[in-house]
Amino acid sequence: MRLTRYHLLLGAALVAGVLIAGLFTDATRWVLLGLLCVLASSCAALGVSVPRWRMFGQSLCRVRTAEKAVALTFDDGPDPETTPALLALLAKRGVRATFFCVGSRVARFPALALRLVSEGHQVENHSFDHRRLTNLLSTARLRADLARAQRAIGAVTGQAPRLFRPPMCLTNPRVFRVAAELGLQITACSARGWDRRPDPPESIAWRLLRRLEPGAVFLLHDGGVPARRLLPAVDLLLDGLQASGYRCLRLDELAASANPHLKSADPRDSLRPSHDSNGTDFRGRSADA
Ligand SMILES: [Zn+2]
């Protein structure tokens, strides 16, 4: 088993608890033990929603590179209204992106999912049902959901995903364990557009552009966000990237560009998990939480 910060947190809390129990008596002991429990629980709870803390394992949040390149990622599709309009815009701007698709939607709109691949985009796993509380599922149900999404996406696109973005980017030890079993690397982002909020396109683009840096992974949605809001935001974002001298790559291309020695005929190989004896480490040393 690979040691994570979660294990270190539990170990530190245990040691602190033993010390408190030995050094203090009566009410003081219980007050301090209570505070310790609250502190440790709060740290673990924040680790669930903040992937860059690496509380339970390595999430790919940003690719460590000096190249002025970023990855645009779109979640929750494919969507029959927004996705085709987005694809037209991306084609017009000559941009290839990474789509974290919901397995059930791929099964419902297979032609759209196939179009993503045929137009050069990367399609990855965003669960089958996209339950809001996916991270609360048991290990068995989580495994079944992710595997079902793998099958649904692979059956349509011909390529089994290698990345998994948990719904809401929420993780826990079970999510990491199941992803590793299925050969999937947990992927989050370095900046979110928060495009589900009814904000003007300028605000959505600005939230991403203010976090612009080499290797950034930007998160937007083609599912659940109307095209009339998403497209102007993407257009402004692409203008901003172009003005700053940045180009957009698929996530696998971005990782491969950061690791030239990993380049192969299939850039997706740069994202292939290389399980060590612990089964949880990934070859993508470019992965930066
Ligand atoms: Zn989602």
Boltz pocket constraint, residues with backbone or C-beta under 6 A from the ligand:
constraints:
  - pocket:
      binder: B
      contacts: [[A, 75], [A, 76], [A, 126], [A, 130], [A, 166], [A, 167], [A, 168]]
      max_distance: 6.0
